Amino acid sequence: MPPYCPWSAWSPPTSAACSSASCSPPSAVPWPWPGSPSRRLRRERRREVRPSPVHPARVYRRGGIHDPVLRRGYEACRRATRARGDIEYAVSLLLPPPLRIATWALYGAGVTVDCLADTTQPSDTEDAGRAERLEAWISAFDADLRDGRSTDPVRQALIHTMLTWNLPPGFMHTQFEQLRLDVQGRQFTTWQEWRRYNSLVTTPFVLRAASLMMRVAGLSAEPEAIASGVPEAAVASQRAADAIILTDALVDLSEDLADGHVPLPQEALDEAGVRRADLLDRRSTPAFEELVRRLADRARGWLDRTPVPPVLHPAIGIALGAYTDLYRLRLRAAADAPAALLHRRPALPDGARLRVLLPARARAALAWSLFPFPVRPCPPPEPAGPPAGLAGAGEVRSVTAEGRSLAAEARSLAAERRPVVPPAPHPSGARPPRLPAGAVPRHVAIVMDGNGRWATARGLPRTEGHRAGADALVDVVHGALEIGLKYLTVYAFSTENWKRPADELHGLMQEIPRQLHRITDDTKPLDVRVRWAGLRSRLPADVIEALVEAEQSTRDRTGLTLTVCLNYGGRAEITAAAAHLAQEVVSGRIDPASVSEHVFARHLHVPELPDVDLLLRTGGDQRTSNFLPWQATYAELLFLDTPWPEVDRRDLWSAIEQYARRTRRYGSIPRIPAQARPADRG
């Protein structure tokens, strides 16, 4: 008889049972084992994490949610989850109360915003009204998250969850970006385009969910680390996400058709001989029924080739297995009645549903009881004053004690970080030139041009040019530190660059988080503060999260300020600043007579950014391309024929030497040396 292994009794049916004689749980998770001397601790942990029946008041009490206002927010999320995500709600009941209510908040908030974006008001003009409401909700969420509280119950529950579980600010922006595209009406031509969209939007959210489970276990792993450290996990996540999205596309087909959208790639319709007009008219044909069967087989094949990933607790594996089995049932229901998909969502057969859930619930309860998970229950919130100027805000509570402890923990970790390291010397041994005091410009801006042409000339994909260009930027940053530059601004991606090929955009967006990590890496921290100037719209959520995290983790560094202009356009920046200023004038907060250049500059993306002294462009073109038109009004211009991937710190030093030899007049007659500049405005 093989030795007893506690994991095998609760492994999902699709995973192999452990047969090791020395089986033990992951060492990072301190679960009490059967026979542990700490029986009292084990009994307390069982009461804390054992899944409870669906009595909301009891669940909230066990989850530490005692404030009635906060409970109303979580209850709204629970009802939204139950109404729109029957499978997700059923699987959430396999989790202990603290993790269960966090699941309700994340999913329920997404459903709430989705309904907001899908509902059409009589005053809406096509999709403009829905897009406006969606952007208003997202903007309010970002502002509330900064304050740590909200007057909206759903947003308050979502913010409470994010603070309690220490989720990064960009956690929800993946779903927000998907909703933005949904409002516009997504149309896919090929399967490749359909899967590429999923890889940019949905798969990062799956990896974030994996990082959340690791945070629950007391570990810390960012989505990028999971994807790079376990490549097969990223591939499996992509395949599972594709299967779930395709299943949802079939199940929700009637709702999408009501909005005039066909969520399937045109390639799939052409293969089955289905006309888009027939779908929009809800006309069932033999070709459509064949299409549904093909798509169901494709999604089922993706699910069958995706094993349940290694998990940190057997009950999590049980929940994942039940989730997959329920989606298989949903696929079967769709394939059995394809014509009905044109008019309504198929319902899961109650008998088959219970045959999956009842055994899973019993096994999960036993697993949680024997191996309590080190979850952190939400602490009771403490009362605080309402945000200033908000009507009806008297019921709003402050950030929880747990949220404050997380912030304090983050500050202490920042204080314990290793001191910054000096820039690495150039491999050639070159040193920066010796210039007179004040001859070094304060602010240099660079248009990093020529990456694609450099790669094409060498027979390489354009994405390789961007990768080489990222290496050049790292070397230039080291050179800027060596010569004592205080501000360096780089044009990484313009609002016009979205016209480029999809493959190039995909590779570029994947490269940005990696290169930001090279500059902000805590193992070898440079004295560089990172800032971001640009628009959030259309950027993938993982890129937004990487930019926000880079700003937060480097905010206390004082050497070089590196401003990354990503999804940036100079005219768009000025237009947005003018709109914000006009709003303040209309609201009476600013007197029109007091508007000046300094007042206007306060509304730019990075208000504290000083005027540009030297604007450098590589790649041979001689234009500024909508780059910093406000800040570069009096900048000295220098154009290099060298493509950006071939540039290094020596080119930066040479440009600064040329700048030091120039004279600057600022419209006056006397000649002013380059190192003498007027005082900064304001």
For each residue, the residues with C-beta under 8 A, 3 or more apart:
1:
2: 5 19
3: 19 20 21 23
4:
5: 2 8 9 17 18 19 20 23
6: 9 23 33 34 370 371
7: 10 11 17 18 23 25 314
8: 5 11 17 18 19
9: 5 6 314
10: 7 314 315 317 318 363 364 366 367
11: 7 8 15 16 17 18 314 317
12: 15 308 317 318 320 321
13: 321
14: 307 308 321 324
15: 11 12 307 308 317 321
16: 11
17: 5 7 8 11
18: 5 7 8 11 23
19: 2 3 5 8
20: 3 5 23
21: 3
22:
23: 3 5 6 7 18 20
24: 27
25: 7 29 31 33 371
26: 29 217 312
27: 24
28: 217 218 219
29: 25 26 217 218 219 312 313 373 374
30: 374
31: 25 313 371 372 373 374
32: 36 38 41 42 45 371 372
33: 6 25 36 371
34: 6 370
35:
36: 32 33 39 41 42
37:
38: 32 41 42
39: 36 42 43
40: 43 44
41: 32 36 38 44 45
42: 32 36 38 39 45 46 372
43: 39 40 46 47
44: 40 41 47 48
45: 32 41 42 48 49 372
46: 42 43 49 50 368 369 372
47: 43 44 50 62
48: 44 45 62 96 372 375 377
49: 45 46 96 97 98 368 372 373 375
50: 46 47 96 365 368 369
51: 93 94 95 96 97 100 361 364 365 368
52: 55 58 59 62 97
53: 58
54: 59 93
55: 52 58 59
56: 59 60 75 78
57: 60 61
58: 52 53 55 61 62
59: 52 54 55 56 62 63 97 100 101
60: 56 57 63 65 66 71 74 97 101
61: 57 58 64 65 66
62: 47 48 52 58 59 96 97 98 377
63: 59 60 97 98 100 101 377 378
64: 61 98 377 378 379 380
65: 60 61 70 71 74 101 378 380
66: 60 61 71 380 381
67: 70 71 380 381 397
68: 71 72
69: 72 73 153 156 395 396 397
70: 65 67 73 74 156 157 160 381 397
71: 60 65 66 67 68 74 75
72: 68 69 75 76 153
73: 69 70 76 77 105 152 153 154 155 156 157 158 160
74: 60 65 70 71 77 78 101 104 105 157
75: 56 71 72 78 79
76: 72 73 79 80 108 112 153 154 157
77: 73 74 80 81 104 105 107 108 109 112 154 157 158
78: 56 74 75 81 82 89 101 104 108
79: 75 76 82 83 108
80: 76 77 83 84 107 108 109 111 112 115 154
81: 77 78 84 85 88 89 92 103 104 107 108 111
82: 78 79 85 86 89
83: 79 80 111
84: 80 81 111 114 115
85: 81 82 88 89 107 111
86: 82 89 90 348
87: 90 91 323 326 327 330 348
88: 81 85 91 92 103 107 323
89: 78 81 82 85 86 92 93 104
90: 86 87 93 322 326 353 357
91: 87 88 94 95 319 322 323 326
92: 81 88 89 95 100 103 104 107
93: 51 54 89 90 100 357 361
94: 51 91 315 318 319 322 360 361 364
95: 51 91 92 99 100 103 315 319 364
96: 48 49 50 51 62 99 100 368 373 375
97: 49 51 52 59 60 62 63 100 101 377
98: 49 62 63 64 101 102 375 376 377 378
99: 95 96 102 103 216 373 375
100: 51 59 63 92 93 95 96 97 103 104
101: 59 60 63 65 74 78 97 98 104 105 161 378
102: 98 99 105 106 161 164 165
103: 81 88 92 95 99 100 106 107
104: 74 77 78 81 89 92 100 101 107 108 157
105: 73 74 77 101 102 108 109 157 158 160 161
106: 102 103 109 110 158 161 172
107: 77 80 81 85 88 92 103 104 110 111
108: 76 77 78 79 80 81 104 105 111 112 154 157
109: 77 80 105 106 112 113 154 155 157 158 172
110: 106 107 113 114 172 175
111: 80 81 83 84 85 107 108 114 115
112: 76 77 80 108 109 115 116 154
113: 109 110 116 117 134 137 138 175 176 179
114: 84 110 111 117 118 179 182
115: 80 84 111 112 118 119
116: 112 113 119 130 133 134 137
117: 113 114 130 131 133 134 179 182 183
118: 114 115 130 182 255 259
119: 115 116 130
120: 124 129 130
121: 124 129
122:
123: 129
124: 120 121 127 128 129 130
125: 128 129
126:
127: 124 130 131 183 184 185
128: 124 125 131 132
129: 120 121 123 124 125 132 133
130: 116 117 118 119 120 124 127 133 134 183
131: 117 127 128 134 135 180 183 184
132: 128 129 135 136
133: 116 117 129 130 136 137
134: 113 116 117 130 131 137 138 176 179 180 183
135: 131 132 138 139
136: 132 133 139 140
137: 113 116 133 134 140 141
138: 113 134 135 141 142 176
139: 135 136 142 143
140: 136 137 143 144 150 152 155
141: 137 138 144 145 150 155 158 159 172
142: 138 139 145 146
143: 139 140 146 147
144: 140 141 147 148 149 150 152 155 156 159
145: 141 142 148 159 162 169
146: 142 143
147: 143 144 150 387
148: 144 145 159 163 398 399 403
149: 144 156 159 384 387 396 397 398 399
150: 140 141 144 147 155 156 159 396
151: 156 386 387 390 392 393 396
152: 73 140 144 155 156
153: 69 72 73 76 156 157
154: 73 76 77 80 108 109 112 157 158
155: 73 109 140 141 144 150 152 158 159
156: 69 70 73 144 149 150 151 152 153 159 160 396 397
157: 70 73 74 76 77 104 105 108 109 153 154 160 161
158: 73 77 105 106 109 141 154 155 161 162 172
159: 141 144 145 148 149 150 155 156 162 163
160: 70 73 105 156 157 163 164 378 381 400 403
161: 101 102 105 106 157 158 164 165 167
162: 145 158 159 165 166 167 169 171 172
163: 148 159 160 166 399 400 402 403 406
164: 102 160 161 376 378 379 400 402 403 406
165: 102 161 162 212 215 216 376
166: 162 163 215 406
167: 161 162 171 208 212 215
168: 171 222 545 548 549
169: 145 162 173 545 548 549
170: 173 174 541 542 544 545 546 548 549
171: 162 167 168 174 208 545
172: 106 109 110 141 158 162 175 176 541
173: 169 170 176 177 536 541 544 545
174: 170 171 177 178 201 202 204 205 208 540 541 542
175: 110 113 172 178 179 205 541
176: 113 134 138 172 173 179 180 541
177: 173 174 180 181 201 538 539 540 541
178: 174 175 181 182 201 202
179: 113 114 117 134 175 176 182 183
180: 131 134 176 177 183 184 537 538
181: 177 178 184 186 197 201
182: 114 117 118 178 179 185 186 261
183: 117 127 130 131 134 179 180
184: 127 131 180 181
185: 127 182 259 260 261
186: 181 182 197 261 263
187: 261 262 266
188: 191 193 194 197 264 265 266
189: 193 265 266 267
190: 193 194 265 266 267
191: 188 194 195 265 267 268
192: 195 196
193: 188 189 190 196 197 265 502
194: 188 190 191 197 198 264 265
195: 191 192 198 199 238 242
196: 192 193 199 200 502 506
197: 181 186 188 193 194 200 201
198: 194 195 201 202 203 238 241 242 245
199: 195 196 202 203 238 506
200: 196 197 203 204 506 509 540
201: 174 177 178 181 197 198 204 205 540 541
202: 174 178 198 199 205 206 241 245
203: 198 199 200 206 207 234 237 238 241
204: 174 200 201 207 208 223 540 541 542
205: 174 175 201 202 208 209 541
206: 202 203 209 210 237 240 241
207: 203 204 210 211 223 226 227 234 237
208: 167 171 174 204 205 211 212 223
209: 205 206 212 213
210: 206 207 213 214 221 223 226 233 237 309
211: 207 208 214 215 221 222 223 226
212: 165 167 208 209 215 216
213: 209 210 216 217 311 312 316
214: 210 211 217 219 220 221 312
215: 165 166 167 211 212 218 219 220
216: 99 165 212 213 373 374 375 376
217: 26 28 29 213 214 312 313 373 374
218: 28 29 215 374
219: 28 29 214 215 312
220: 214 215
221: 210 211 214 225 226 229
222: 168 211 225 226
223: 204 207 208 210 211 226 227 542
224: 227 228 513 514 517 542 546
225: 221 222 228 229
226: 207 210 211 221 222 223 229 230 233 234
227: 207 223 224 230 231 233 234
228: 224 225 231
229: 221 225 226
230: 226 227 233 234
231: 227 228 234 235
232: 235 236
233: 210 226 227 230 236 237 309
234: 203 207 226 227 230 231 237 238
235: 231 232 238 239
236: 232 233 239 240 306 307 309
237: 203 206 207 210 233 234 240 241
238: 195 198 199 203 234 235 241 242
239: 235 236 242 243 302 305 306
240: 206 236 237 243 244 302 303 306 324
241: 198 202 203 206 237 238 244 245
242: 195 198 238 239 245 246 299 302
243: 239 240 246 247 299 300 302 303 306 327
244: 240 241 247 248 327
245: 198 202 241 242 248 249
246: 242 243 249 250 295 298 299 302
247: 243 244 250 251 299 327 330 331 334
248: 244 245 251 252
249: 245 246 252 253 256 263 264 295
250: 246 247 253 292 295 296 299 331 334 341
251: 247 248 330 334 341 345 346
252: 248 249 255 256 263 345
253: 249 250 256 257 263 279 341 342
254: 257 258 282 341 342 343 344 345
255: 118 252 258 259 345
256: 249 252 253 259 261 262 263
257: 253 254 260 261 262 279 280 282 342
258: 254 255
259: 118 185 255 256
260: 185 257 280
261: 182 185 186 187 256 257
262: 187 256 257 269 276 279 280
263: 186 249 252 253 256
264: 188 194 249 268 269 295
265: 188 189 190 191 193 194 268 269
266: 187 188 189 190 269 270 276
267: 189 190 191 270 271
268: 191 264 265 271 272 291 294 295
269: 262 264 265 266 272 274 275 276 279 291
270: 266 267 273 274
271: 267 268 291 294
272: 268 269 287 288 290 291 294
273: 270 287
274: 269 270 278 279 285 287 288 291
275: 269 278 279
276: 262 266 269 279 280
277: 280 281
278: 274 275 281 283 285 288
279: 253 257 262 269 274 275 276 282 283 288 342
280: 257 260 262 276 277
281: 277 278
282: 254 257 279 342 343
283: 278 279 288 342
284: 288 289 338 339 342
285: 274 278 288 289
286: 289 290
287: 272 273 274 290 291
288: 272 274 278 279 283 284 285 291 292 338 339 342
289: 284 285 286 292 293 338 339
290: 272 286 287 293 294
291: 268 269 271 272 274 287 288 294 295 338
292: 250 288 289 295 296 334 335 338 341
293: 289 290 296 297 335 338
294: 268 271 272 290 291 297 298
295: 246 249 250 264 268 291 292 298 299
296: 250 292 293 299 300 331 332 334 335
297: 293 294 300 301
298: 246 294 295 301 302
299: 242 243 246 247 250 295 296 302 303 331
300: 243 296 297 303 304 328 331
301: 297 298 304 305
302: 239 240 242 243 246 298 299 305 306
303: 240 243 299 300 306 324 327 328 331
304: 300 301
305: 239 301 302
306: 236 239 240 243 302 303 324
307: 14 15 236
308: 12 14 15 311 317 320 321 324
309: 210 233 236 320
310:
311: 213 308 314 316 317 320
312: 26 29 213 214 217 219 316
313: 29 31 217 316 317 367 371 373
314: 7 9 10 11 311 317 318 367 371
315: 10 94 95 318 319 363 364 367 368 371 373
316: 213 311 312 313 319 320
317: 10 11 12 15 308 311 313 314 320 321
318: 10 12 94 314 315 321 322 360 363 364 367
319: 91 94 95 315 316 322 323 360 364
320: 12 308 309 311 316 317 323 324
321: 12 13 14 15 308 317 318 324 325 360
322: 90 91 94 318 319 325 326 356 357 360
323: 87 88 91 319 320 326 327
324: 14 240 303 306 308 320 321 327 328
325: 321 322 328 329 356
326: 87 90 91 322 323 329 330 348 353 356 357
327: 87 243 244 247 303 323 324 330 331
328: 300 303 324 325 331 332
329: 325 326 332 333 348 349 352 353 356
330: 87 247 251 326 327 333 334 346 348
331: 247 250 296 299 300 303 327 328 334 335
332: 296 328 329 335 336
333: 329 330 336 337 346 347 348 349
334: 247 250 251 292 296 330 331 337 338 341 346
335: 292 293 296 331 332 338
336: 332 333 346
337: 333 334 340 341 346
338: 284 288 289 291 292 293 334 335 341
339: 284 288 289 342
340: 337 343 344 346
341: 250 251 253 254 292 334 337 338 344 346
342: 253 254 257 279 282 283 284 288 339
343: 254 282 340
344: 254 340 341
345: 251 252 254 255
346: 251 330 333 334 336 337 340 341
347: 333
348: 86 87 326 329 330 333 352 353
349: 329 333 352 353
350: 353 354
351: 354 355
352: 329 348 349 355 356
353: 90 326 329 348 349 350 356 357
354: 350 351 357 358
355: 351 352 358 359
356: 322 325 326 329 352 353 359 360
357: 90 93 322 326 353 354 360 361
358: 354 355 361 362
359: 355 356 362 363
360: 94 318 319 321 322 356 357 363 364
361: 51 93 94 357 358 364 365
362: 358 359 365 366
363: 10 315 318 359 360 366 367
364: 10 51 94 95 315 318 319 360 361 367 368
365: 50 51 361 362 368 369
366: 10 362 363 369 370
367: 10 313 314 315 318 363 364 370 371
368: 46 49 50 51 96 315 364 365 371 372 373
369: 46 50 365 366 372
370: 6 34 366 367
371: 6 25 31 32 33 313 314 315 367 368
372: 31 32 42 45 46 48 49 368 369
373: 29 31 49 96 99 216 217 313 315 368
374: 29 30 31 216 217 218
375: 48 49 96 98 99 216
376: 98 164 165 216 402
377: 48 62 63 64 97 98
378: 63 64 65 98 101 160 164 400 402
379: 64 164 400 401 402
380: 64 65 66 67 400 401
381: 66 67 70 160 397 398 399 400 401
382: 397 398 400 401
383: 397 398
384: 149 396 397 398
385: 398
386: 151 390 393 394 395 396
387: 147 149 151 390 393 396
388:
389:
390: 151 386 387 393 396
391:
392: 151 395
393: 151 386 387 390 396
394: 386
395: 69 386 392
396: 69 149 150 151 156 384 386 387 390 393
397: 67 69 70 149 156 381 382 383 384 400
398: 148 149 381 382 383 384 385
399: 148 149 163 381 403 404 407
400: 160 163 164 378 379 380 381 382 397 403 404
401: 379 380 381 382 404 405
402: 163 164 376 378 379 405 406
403: 148 160 163 164 399 400 406 407
404: 399 400 401 407 408
405: 401 402 408 409
406: 163 164 166 402 403 409 410
407: 399 403 404 410 411
408: 404 405 411 412
409: 405 406 412 413
410: 406 407 413 414
411: 407 408 414 415
412: 408 409 415 416
413: 409 410 416 417
414: 410 411 417 553 556
415: 411 412
416: 412 413
417: 413 414 522 525
418: 421 522 523 525
419: 525
420: 525 526 527 557 559
421: 418 524 525 526
422: 481
423: 477 478 479 481 482 526
424: 478
425: 429 431
426: 429 430 431 475 478 479 648 649 650
427:
428: 650
429: 425 426
430: 426 649 650 653
431: 425 426 482
432: 479 482 483 649 653
433: 483 653 656 657
434:
435: 439 440 483 656 657 660
436: 439 660 675
437: 675
438: 675 676
439: 435 436 660 674 675
440: 435 483 484 485 656 660 675
441: 444 485 613 614 636 656 659 674
442: 485 486 487 610 613 677
443: 486 487 488 489 609 610 611 612 613 614 631
444: 441 480 485 487 488 489 612 613 614 615 616 652 655 656
445: 488 489 490 491 612 614 615 616 627 628 631 632 635
446: 476 488 489 490 491 615 616 617 618
447: 491 615 616 617 618 619 624 625 627
448: 451 469 472 473 490 491 492 618 644
449: 617 618 619 620 621 643 644
450: 453 454 465 618 619 620 642 643 644 645
451: 448 454 455 462 465 466 468 469 643 644 645
452: 455 456 462 465 466 504
453: 450 456 457 465 619 643
454: 450 451 457 458 465 468 469 643 644 645 646
455: 451 452 458 460 461 462 463 464 465 466 468 645
456: 452 453 459 460 462 465
457: 453 454
458: 454 455
459: 456
460: 455 456 464 465
461: 455 464 465 503 507
462: 451 452 455 456 465 466 501 504 507
463: 455 466 467 503 504 507 508 511
464: 455 460 461 467 468
465: 450 451 452 453 454 455 456 460 461 462 468 469 645
466: 451 452 455 462 463 469 470 504 507 508 511
467: 463 464 470 471 507 511
468: 451 454 455 464 465 471 472 645
469: 448 451 454 465 466 472 473 644 645
470: 466 467 473 474 511 514 515 518
471: 467 468 474 475 645
472: 448 468 469 475 476 644 645 646 647 648
473: 448 469 470 476 477 490 515
474: 470 471 477 478 515 518 519
475: 426 471 472 478 479 648 649
476: 446 472 473 479 480 488 647 648 649 651 652
477: 423 473 474 480 481 488 519 526 528 560 562
478: 423 424 426 474 475 481 482 526 649
479: 423 426 432 475 476 482 483 648 649 650 652 653
480: 444 476 477 483 485 488 560 562 649 652
481: 422 423 477 478 484 485 526 527 528 559 560
482: 423 431 432 478 479 649
483: 432 433 435 440 479 480 652 653 656
484: 440 481
485: 440 441 442 444 480 481 488 560 656
486: 442 443 560 561
487: 442 443 444 560 561 563 609 610
488: 443 444 445 446 476 477 480 485 560 561 562 563
489: 443 444 445 446 533 562 563 565 609 612 628 631
490: 445 446 448 473 562 563 564 565
491: 445 446 447 448 494 565 568 625 627
492: 448 512 564 565 566 568
493: 497 508 512 534 565 566 567 568
494: 491 497 565 567 568 569 625 626 627
495: 498 534 535 567 568 569 572
496: 499 569 626
497: 493 494 500 505
498: 495 505 538
499: 496
500: 497 504 505
501: 462 504 505
502: 193 196 505 506
503: 461 463 506 507
504: 452 462 463 466 500 501 507 508
505: 497 498 500 501 502 508 509
506: 196 199 200 502 503 509 510
507: 461 462 463 466 467 503 504 510 511
508: 463 466 493 504 505 511 512
509: 200 505 506 512 539 540 543
510: 506 507 513 514
511: 463 466 467 470 507 508 514 515
512: 492 493 508 509 515 516 543 546 547 566
513: 224 510 516 517 542 543 545 546
514: 224 470 510 511 517 518
515: 470 473 474 511 512 518 519
516: 512 513 519 520 530 546 547 550 564
517: 224 513 514 520 521 546
518: 470 474 514 515 521
519: 474 477 515 516 526 528 530 550 562
520: 516 517 525 528 530 549 550 553 554
521: 517 518 524 525
522: 417 418 525 553
523: 418
524: 421 521
525: 417 418 419 420 421 520 521 522 557
526: 420 421 423 477 478 481 519 557 559 560
527: 420 481 557 558 559 560
528: 477 481 519 520 554 557 559 560 561 562
529: 554 555 556 557 558 559 560 561 562
530: 516 519 520 547 550 551 554 562 563 564
531: 551 561 562 563 564 606 609
532: 547 548 550 551 563 564 566 605
533: 489 563 564 565 566 568 573 605 606 609
534: 493 495 539 564 565 566 567 568 605
535: 495 538 539 567 568 569 572
536: 173 539 544 567
537: 180 567
538: 177 180 498 535 567
539: 177 509 534 535 536 543 544 566 567
540: 174 177 200 201 204 509 543 544
541: 170 172 173 174 175 176 177 201 204 205 544 545
542: 170 174 204 223 224 513 545 546
543: 509 512 513 539 540 546 547 566
544: 170 173 536 539 540 541 547 548
545: 168 169 170 171 173 513 541 542 548 549
546: 170 224 512 513 516 517 542 543 549 550
547: 512 516 530 532 543 544 550 551 564 566
548: 168 169 170 532 544 545 551 552
549: 168 169 170 520 545 546 552 553
550: 516 519 520 530 532 546 547 553 554
551: 530 531 532 547 548 554 555
552: 548 549 555
553: 414 520 522 549 550
554: 520 528 529 530 550 551 557
555: 529 551 552
556: 414 529
557: 420 525 526 527 528 529 554
558: 527 529
559: 420 481 526 527 528 529
560: 477 480 481 485 486 487 488 526 527 528 529
561: 486 487 488 528 529 531 609
562: 477 480 488 489 490 519 528 529 530 531
563: 487 488 489 490 530 531 532 533 606 609
564: 490 492 516 530 531 532 533 534 547
565: 489 490 491 492 493 494 533 534 568 627 628
566: 492 493 512 532 533 534 539 543 547
567: 493 494 495 534 535 536 537 538 539
568: 491 492 493 494 495 533 534 535 565 572 573 605 627
569: 494 495 496 535 572 573 626
570: 573 574 626 627 628 629 630
571: 574 575 626 629
572: 495 535 568 569 575 576
573: 533 568 569 570 576 577 604 605 630
574: 570 571 577 578 604 629 630
575: 571 572 578 579
576: 572 573 579 580 603
577: 573 574 580 581 600 601 603 604
578: 574 575 581 582 600 603
579: 575 576 582 583
580: 576 577 583 584 603
581: 577 578 584 585 590 595 599 600 603
582: 578 579 585 586
583: 579 580 586 587
584: 580 581 587 589 590
585: 581 582 588 589 590 591 592 595
586: 582 583
587: 583 584
588: 585
589: 584 585
590: 581 584 585 594 595 599
591: 585 594 595
592: 585 595
593:
594: 590 591 599
595: 581 585 590 591 592 599 600
596: 599 600
597: 600 601 681
598: 601 602 681 682
599: 581 590 594 595 596 602
600: 577 578 581 595 596 597 603 604
601: 577 597 598 604 607 630 681 682
602: 598 599 607
603: 576 577 578 580 581 600 607
604: 573 574 577 600 601 607 609 630 631
605: 532 533 534 568 573
606: 531 533 563 609
607: 601 602 603 604
608:
609: 443 487 489 531 533 561 563 604 606 631
610: 442 443 487 631 680
611: 443 631 632 633 634 635 680 681
612: 443 444 445 489 615 628 631 632 635
613: 441 442 443 444 635 636 659 674 677
614: 441 443 444 445 635 636 638 655 656 659
615: 444 445 446 447 612 624 627 628 632 635 636 637 638
616: 444 445 446 447 638 639 640 652 655
617: 446 447 449 621 622 623 624 625 637 638 639 640
618: 446 447 448 449 450 640 642 643 644 647 651
619: 447 449 450 453 640 641 642 643 644
620: 449 450 639 640 641 643
621: 449 617 625 639
622: 617 639
623: 617
624: 447 615 617 627 628 629 632 637
625: 447 491 494 617 621
626: 494 496 569 570 571 629
627: 445 447 491 494 565 568 570 615 624 632
628: 445 489 565 570 612 615 624 631 632 635
629: 570 571 574 624 626 632 633
630: 570 573 574 601 604 633
631: 443 445 489 604 609 610 611 612 628 635
632: 445 611 612 615 624 627 628 629 635
633: 611 629 630
634: 611 664 666
635: 445 611 612 613 614 615 628 631 632
636: 441 613 614 615 659 662 664 674
637: 615 617 624
638: 614 615 616 617 655 658 659
639: 616 617 620 621 622
640: 616 617 618 619 620 647 651 655
641: 619 620
642: 450 618 619 646 647 651
643: 449 450 451 453 454 618 619 620 646 647
644: 448 449 450 451 454 469 472 618 619 647
645: 450 451 454 455 465 468 469 471 472
646: 454 472 642 643
647: 472 476 618 640 642 643 644 651 652
648: 426 472 475 476 479 651 652
649: 426 430 432 475 476 478 479 480 482 652 653
650: 426 428 430 479 653 654
651: 476 618 640 642 647 648 654 655
652: 444 476 479 480 483 616 647 648 649 655 656
653: 430 432 433 479 483 649 650 656 657
654: 650 651 657 658
655: 444 614 616 638 640 651 652 658 659
656: 433 435 440 441 444 483 485 614 652 653 659 660
657: 433 435 653 654 660 661
658: 638 654 655 661 662
659: 441 613 614 636 638 655 656 662 674
660: 435 436 439 440 656 657 674 675
661: 657 658 674
662: 636 658 659 674
663: 671 672 673 674
664: 634 636 672 673 674 676 677
665: 668 669 670 671 672
666: 634 672 678
667:
668: 665 672
669: 665
670: 665
671: 663 665
672: 663 664 665 666 668 676 677
673: 663 664 676
674: 439 441 613 636 659 660 661 662 663 664
675: 436 437 438 439 440 660
676: 438 664 672 673
677: 442 613 664 672
678: 666
679:
680: 610 611
681: 597 598 601 611
682: 598 601
